Amino acid sequence: MLIGEVSRRCGVSVRMLRHYESLGLLRPTGRTGVGYRDYSGADLRRIFHIESLRSLGLSLRAVGRALDDPAFTPAELVGDLIRQTRARISAERELLTRLRRIDAAGPADWQDVLQVVALLRDLGSPRADQRQRAALASVGEVPVPVEALVAAALDESDPNVAGALRWALAHAGVDALPLLAQGLDVPTAAVRERAVRAVVEIPGADATALLRDALRHPDPVVGRCAALALGSRGEPDAVPTLVDMVVAQVNDVDAADALSVLAADPATAERIAARLIELLTRSDTGASARGRLTQALAGIPGDTTSRALAGLTGDDDRAVALTARYLLTLRTAPDVR
């Protein structure tokens, strides 16, 4: 079989067949009477073997070893190919992500492209000060795409840089919320906490709705962070979590402050007072928790709270009784302003 027909049958160019021959990978079985290459069926099978191994990413040298060296074992080489392919795929994905982010920025010209590339590079810098400058510079004429800011914020451990990134995301507004919502459901606890802290910085009803959803998150850190933010926003849904924080002594001072903000609404004040009093009267509430619950009553106005404090002045726990007496004195003291 002449080389032209072999090329057609195998789908390999004549030039490549000659290249294989020059490397010693392929040797035609014979020659015609006028000196043309004459390929046999065995030669065609070898060509198919060469192409199959090349399709796996083997170099031509490795192909030759695989076909001609009886001692050749493919396991190690295939393992190397797997590692190389994974690295290549990772690099290609990273490039694709970068291109998408540049495209999302909507650059008007090449100068804009270069600015976005520089900011994206700086956001990934090993230097915290450089990452912080990039975060602060991202709110400008050519802003960094929100996807890149969210990715950086969820990955950032330096508190100063994290604060700058949350500030930038607050300027991005609601566009960041779907991506941050995804961050709330990742397996890594630290990333979930960064996500909810970023949501806290974003104003508006959409962010508040996401924080309400976060109250029911199985990660208590997420729920507590959401509760503190919702308390400052006047959202009464946060009351149960805030009261639990007081009991558990987890950011209990901040939780009590948030409860006092919510208590500006009379109906919510009654609800908070009822819950605090209920826990104070339960036999399974520890002494230290009862002390914190009594202190939390200080920020809750209304007659229900006053009556509760009056009753607590005779409490068997001397610390609770003294605290209640002091708080009751403050509530009944005349305003000298």
C-alpha positions in Angstrom: 0.0 0.0 0.0 1.5 3.3 -1.1 1.9 6.3 1.3 -1.0 8.3 -0.3 -3.5 5.6 0.3 -2.1 5.0 3.9 -2.6 8.7 4.5 -6.2 8.6 3.4 -7.0 5.4 5.4 -5.3 6.6 8.6 -6.2 10.3 8.5 -2.5 11.1 8.9 -0.8 13.5 6.5 1.9 12.3 4.2 4.3 14.8 5.8 3.6 13.4 9.3 4.1 9.8 8.1 7.5 10.8 6.8 8.2 12.6 10.1 7.4 9.4 12.0 9.8 7.5 9.7 12.6 10.0 10.2 12.2 9.5 14.0 12.3 5.7 13.7 8.7 5.3 14.8 7.5 3.9 11.6 9.3 1.8 9.0 7.5 0.7 5.8 7.7 -3.1 5.4 9.1 -2.8 1.8 9.6 -0.8 -1.3 8.0 -1.1 -4.7 10.0 -1.9 -7.8 10.5 1.8 -8.5 11.4 2.5 -4.9 8.1 3.8 -3.4 7.3 3.0 0.2 5.1 0.0 0.5 3.1 -0.3 3.8 1.6 -3.6 5.1 -1.4 -4.2 7.3 1.0 -4.4 10.3 2.3 -0.9 9.4 -1.2 0.5 9.4 -1.9 -1.0 12.9 1.3 0.6 14.2 0.2 4.0 12.8 -3.1 3.6 14.6 -1.3 2.7 17.8 0.9 5.8 17.4 -2.1 8.1 17.0 -3.9 6.5 19.9 -1.0 7.1 22.3 -0.5 10.6 21.0 -4.1 11.3 21.7 -3.3 10.7 25.4 -0.8 13.5 25.3 2.4 11.3 25.1 5.4 12.8 23.3 6.6 11.0 20.2 9.7 9.8 22.2 7.4 8.3 24.8 5.3 6.7 22.1 8.4 5.1 20.7 9.3 3.7 24.1 5.8 2.4 24.7 5.7 0.5 21.4 9.3 -0.8 21.2 10.7 -1.2 24.8 9.5 -4.6 26.3 10.4 -3.4 29.8 8.4 -0.2 29.5 5.6 0.1 32.2 2.9 2.7 31.5 1.7 3.3 35.0 4.2 5.9 36.0 3.9 7.7 32.7 0.2 7.7 32.8 0.3 9.1 36.3 2.5 11.9 35.1 0.1 12.6 32.3 -2.8 12.8 34.7 -0.9 15.3 36.9 0.1 17.4 33.9 -3.4 17.4 32.5 -4.9 18.5 35.8 -2.3 21.3 36.0 -3.1 22.4 32.5 -6.9 22.3 33.1 -6.4 24.3 36.3 -4.4 26.9 34.4 -6.9 27.1 31.6 -9.8 27.5 34.1 -7.9 30.3 35.8 -7.3 32.0 32.5 -11.0 31.6 31.6 -12.0 33.1 34.9 -9.7 36.0 34.4 -11.0 36.7 30.9 -14.6 36.5 32.1 -13.9 39.0 34.8 -12.2 41.4 32.4 -15.2 41.0 30.1 -17.6 41.7 33.0 -15.8 45.0 33.7 -16.9 46.2 30.3 -13.6 47.8 29.3 -13.9 50.6 26.7 -10.3 50.3 25.4 -7.0 48.5 26.0 -6.1 51.0 28.7 -9.1 49.9 30.7 -8.2 46.2 30.1 -4.7 46.8 31.5 -6.1 48.6 34.5 -8.5 45.7 35.3 -5.7 43.2 34.8 -3.5 45.1 37.2 -6.2 45.3 39.8 -6.9 41.6 39.5 -3.2 40.8 39.8 -2.9 43.0 42.9 -5.9 41.3 44.5 -4.0 38.1 44.3 -0.8 39.5 45.6 1.0 37.8 48.5 1.4 41.3 50.1 -1.5 42.4 52.3 -0.9 46.1 51.7 -1.0 45.6 47.9 -4.3 43.6 48.2 -5.7 46.4 50.4 -4.8 49.1 47.9 -6.4 47.1 45.1 -9.6 46.7 47.1 -9.8 50.4 47.8 -9.0 51.2 44.1 -11.6 48.8 42.8 -14.3 51.4 43.3 -13.5 53.7 40.4 -14.0 54.4 36.7 -13.0 50.9 35.8 -14.3 48.8 38.7 -13.2 45.2 39.4 -16.0 42.8 38.5 -18.0 41.9 41.6 -17.2 38.2 41.1 -13.5 38.9 41.6 -14.2 41.0 44.7 -16.4 38.3 46.2 -13.8 35.6 45.5 -11.1 37.8 47.1 -13.3 38.6 50.1 -14.1 35.0 50.8 -10.4 34.1 50.6 -9.0 37.0 52.7 -7.7 36.3 56.2 -6.0 39.6 56.9 -8.5 41.8 58.9 -7.5 45.1 57.3 -7.7 43.8 53.7 -11.0 42.0 54.6 -12.4 45.3 55.8 -11.4 47.0 52.6 -13.0 44.3 50.5 -16.2 44.4 52.4 -16.3 48.2 51.8 -15.8 47.6 48.1 -18.6 45.0 48.1 -20.9 47.4 49.9 -20.4 49.8 47.0 -21.2 46.9 44.6 -24.5 46.5 46.4 -27.1 43.9 45.5 -25.0 42.5 42.6 -22.7 40.8 45.2 -25.5 39.2 47.2 -26.1 36.0 45.0 -22.4 35.2 45.1 -22.2 35.8 48.8 -25.3 33.6 49.3 -23.3 30.8 47.6 -20.5 31.5 50.0 -22.8 30.9 53.0 -23.1 27.3 51.9 -19.5 26.3 51.3 -18.0 23.5 53.5 -15.3 25.8 55.0 -16.5 27.6 58.2 -14.1 30.5 57.8 -15.4 31.2 54.4 -19.0 31.1 55.6 -18.2 33.7 58.3 -16.5 36.0 55.8 -19.6 35.7 53.5 -22.1 36.7 56.2 -19.8 39.6 57.4 -19.7 40.9 53.8 -23.5 40.7 53.6 -23.8 42.7 56.8 -22.0 45.6 55.2 -24.4 45.8 52.3 -27.5 48.1 52.9 -31.0 47.6 51.6 -33.9 45.2 51.8 -32.3 42.5 49.7 -29.4 42.2 52.1 -31.8 42.2 55.0 -33.8 39.3 53.4 -30.6 37.3 53.0 -29.6 37.9 56.6 -33.1 36.7 57.7 -32.4 33.5 55.8 -29.0 33.3 57.5 -30.6 33.3 60.9 -31.7 29.7 60.2 -28.3 28.6 59.0 -27.0 25.4 60.6 -23.7 27.2 61.3 -24.3 29.1 64.6 -21.6 31.6 63.8 -23.4 32.6 60.6 -26.8 32.8 62.5 -25.3 34.9 65.3 -23.6 37.4 63.0 -26.8 37.8 61.0 -28.8 38.3 64.3 -26.5 41.2 65.4 -26.9 42.9 62.0 -30.6 42.4 62.0 -30.9 43.8 65.5 -29.2 47.0 64.4 -31.6 47.1 61.4 -34.7 46.8 63.7 -35.7 43.3 62.5 -37.5 41.5 65.4 -36.8 38.1 63.8 -33.4 38.3 65.4 -34.8 38.3 69.0 -34.6 34.5 69.8 -31.0 34.2 68.5 -29.9 37.4 70.4 -31.4 36.1 73.6 -29.7 32.8 73.1 -26.4 34.6 72.6 -26.9 36.3 76.0 -27.5 33.0 77.7 -24.5 31.3 76.0 -22.2 34.3 76.7 -21.3 34.6 73.0 -21.0 38.3 72.1 -23.5 38.7 74.8 -22.8 42.5 75.3 -23.3 43.2 71.6 -26.4 41.0 71.7 -27.9 42.9 74.6 -27.2 46.2 72.8 -29.0 44.8 69.8 -32.0 43.8 71.9 -32.1 47.3 73.4 -32.3 48.8 69.8 -35.1 46.4 69.0 -36.9 47.3 72.2 -37.6 50.8 70.8 -40.7 49.2 69.4 -43.1 48.6 72.3 -44.5 45.3 71.0 -41.0 44.0 70.5 -40.0 45.2 73.9 -42.7 43.2 75.5 -41.7 40.1 73.5 -38.1 40.5 74.6 -39.0 41.1 78.2 -41.2 38.0 78.2 -38.4 35.8 76.8 -35.8 37.1 79.2 -38.1 36.7 82.2 -39.1 33.2 81.1 -35.4 32.1 81.0 -34.7 33.8 84.4 -37.4 31.7 86.0 -36.4 28.3 84.6 -34.6 26.0 86.9 -32.1 24.8 84.3 -30.7 28.3 83.7 -27.3 28.6 85.3 -26.3 31.3 87.7 -24.0 33.2 85.4 -26.6 33.1 82.6 -29.2 34.5 85.0 -26.8 37.4 85.8 -26.4 38.2 82.1 -30.2 38.0 81.5 -30.8 40.4 84.4 -28.3 42.8 83.0 -30.0 42.5 79.5 -33.2 43.8 81.1 -31.5 47.1 81.6 -32.1 48.1 77.9 -35.7 46.9 77.8 -38.3 49.6 78.6 -41.9 49.0 79.8 -43.8 48.0 82.9 -43.3 44.3 82.4 -39.5 44.8 82.8 -40.0 47.0 85.8 -42.2 44.5 87.5 -39.7 41.7 86.8 -36.8 43.7 88.2 -38.8 44.5 91.3 -39.4 40.8 91.8 -35.7 40.0 91.3 -34.6 42.3 94.1 -35.5 39.5 96.4 -33.9 36.7 94.4 -31.9 34.0 96.2 -28.9 34.8 94.0 -27.4 37.8 95.7 -25.7 39.0 92.5 -29.0 38.9 90.6 -30.8 40.7 93.4 -28.2 43.5 93.6 -28.2 44.0 89.9 -32.0 44.1 89.7 -32.1 46.6 92.6 -29.5 48.8 90.9 -31.3 48.7 87.5 -34.6 49.4 89.2 -33.1 52.5 90.9 -31.9 53.8 87.6 -35.4 53.3 86.0 -37.1 55.2 88.8 -34.5 57.9 89.3 -35.8 61.4 88.1 -34.4 62.8 84.9 -32.1 65.7 85.9 -31.4 66.9 82.4 
